[in-house]
Amino acid sequence: MLDRIDIHIEVPALKYQEMAGEGRAESSGEIAPRVDRARQRQQRRFARERVFCNAHMGPRHTRRYCRIDAQGEKLLELAVEKLGLSARGHQRILKVARTIADLAEEEDIRTEHLSEAIQYRSLDRRIM
């Protein structure tokens, strides 16, 4: 069942000092333009496809739009082996990595985008 959820994030409780601190975090108003640009990028990418966003990509689309370099391939292979991911989990990692790259305004999926996407899949493997 958890294999059908794209992102799994464990959020630890904050200590009082962390909540009361004056650390600077991005506001929703600062994040929104970046999200809008990522959505526009996806709309341009899929203008001639029957796909609305990265999450709706099928295997054919992920092969076309989620290409990764040799280093990324090695990382993803290791993650599949270590986490015991299914083909569906593999595809979801690629889709999430594509979205992370879009948010970073990057044309290519880089290793750090892939690493972040893998991290979002690892929670379900720890609770099984």
VMD Tcl script that draws the C-alpha trace (Angstrom):
set ca {
  {0.00 0.00 0.00}
  {2.75 2.48 0.90}
  {4.34 1.81 -2.50}
  {1.54 3.87 -4.05}
  {2.48 7.04 -2.13}
  {5.12 9.20 -3.83}
  {6.72 10.94 -0.86}
  {7.13 9.64 2.69}
  {8.61 12.07 5.18}
  {9.24 11.53 8.86}
  {8.94 14.82 10.73}
  {10.52 14.69 14.19}
  {9.12 16.78 17.00}
  {10.86 20.11 17.52}
  {12.39 21.10 20.82}
  {11.14 24.33 22.36}
  {14.42 26.11 21.63}
  {14.05 25.28 17.92}
  {10.49 26.63 17.81}
  {11.33 29.79 19.74}
  {14.55 30.44 17.82}
  {14.91 33.16 15.29}
  {16.06 30.91 12.46}
  {15.09 32.12 9.00}
  {12.97 29.79 6.87}
  {11.46 30.43 3.45}
  {7.92 31.73 3.64}
  {5.11 30.34 1.51}
  {5.14 33.64 -0.38}
  {8.80 33.09 -1.28}
  {8.24 29.48 -2.31}
  {5.11 30.05 -4.43}
  {6.84 31.70 -7.43}
  {9.30 28.81 -7.65}
  {6.43 26.31 -7.60}
  {4.62 28.32 -10.30}
  {7.73 28.26 -12.51}
  {8.06 24.50 -12.00}
  {4.42 24.00 -13.00}
  {4.90 26.16 -16.09}
  {7.96 24.11 -17.01}
  {5.88 20.93 -16.74}
  {3.07 22.43 -18.82}
  {5.57 23.28 -21.58}
  {7.14 19.82 -21.37}
  {3.81 18.05 -21.72}
  {2.11 20.49 -24.12}
  {1.83 17.80 -26.81}
  {1.25 14.90 -24.42}
  {-1.78 13.63 -22.57}
  {-0.03 14.33 -19.30}
  {-0.67 17.25 -16.96}
  {2.24 16.96 -14.53}
  {5.22 14.81 -13.59}
  {3.15 12.62 -11.28}
  {0.98 11.51 -14.23}
  {3.87 10.31 -16.38}
  {3.77 6.73 -17.59}
  {6.84 4.55 -18.20}
  {7.24 5.94 -21.74}
  {7.33 9.49 -20.38}
  {9.79 8.70 -17.59}
  {12.16 7.12 -20.13}
  {11.96 10.30 -22.19}
  {11.90 13.03 -19.53}
  {13.68 11.44 -16.57}
  {17.04 10.52 -18.03}
  {19.86 10.23 -15.54}
  {23.61 9.96 -16.01}
  {25.77 6.92 -15.19}
  {26.38 8.10 -11.62}
  {22.63 8.50 -11.11}
  {22.02 5.04 -12.56}
  {24.44 3.52 -10.06}
  {22.81 5.40 -7.19}
  {19.31 4.33 -8.24}
  {20.41 0.72 -8.71}
  {21.87 0.70 -5.20}
  {18.67 2.21 -3.77}
  {16.50 -0.38 -5.53}
  {18.65 -3.19 -4.15}
  {19.02 -1.80 -0.60}
  {15.40 -0.66 -0.18}
  {13.86 -3.55 -2.10}
  {11.91 -1.18 -4.32}
  {9.40 -2.42 -6.86}
  {9.21 -1.23 -10.46}
  {6.53 1.21 -9.28}
  {8.85 2.55 -6.57}
  {11.61 2.98 -9.15}
  {9.28 4.99 -11.40}
  {8.07 7.14 -8.52}
  {11.64 8.03 -7.55}
  {12.29 9.20 -11.11}
  {9.10 11.30 -11.16}
  {9.89 12.93 -7.81}
  {13.50 13.56 -8.91}
  {12.14 15.23 -12.09}
  {9.95 17.48 -9.91}
  {12.87 18.34 -7.60}
  {14.94 19.27 -10.67}
  {12.05 21.40 -11.96}
  {11.84 23.23 -8.64}
  {15.59 23.84 -8.84}
  {15.02 25.17 -12.38}
  {17.36 22.51 -13.78}
  {16.86 20.93 -17.19}
  {18.59 17.68 -16.19}
  {18.05 15.45 -13.18}
  {21.26 15.64 -11.18}
  {22.52 13.17 -8.61}
  {21.47 15.40 -5.73}
  {17.88 15.51 -7.06}
  {17.87 11.73 -7.26}
  {19.34 11.40 -3.76}
  {16.61 13.60 -2.32}
  {13.90 11.62 -4.11}
  {15.36 8.34 -2.79}
  {15.38 9.76 0.72}
  {11.64 10.42 0.41}
  {11.07 6.73 -0.39}
  {13.15 5.26 2.41}
  {10.66 5.85 5.26}
  {8.27 3.16 4.05}
  {11.13 0.62 4.08}
  {12.02 1.41 7.71}
  {8.51 0.79 9.09}
  {7.92 -2.54 7.34}
}
mol new
graphics top color blue
foreach p $ca { graphics top sphere $p radius 0.5 }
foreach p [lrange $ca 0 end-1] q [lrange $ca 1 end] { graphics top cylinder $p $q radius 0.2 }
display resetview
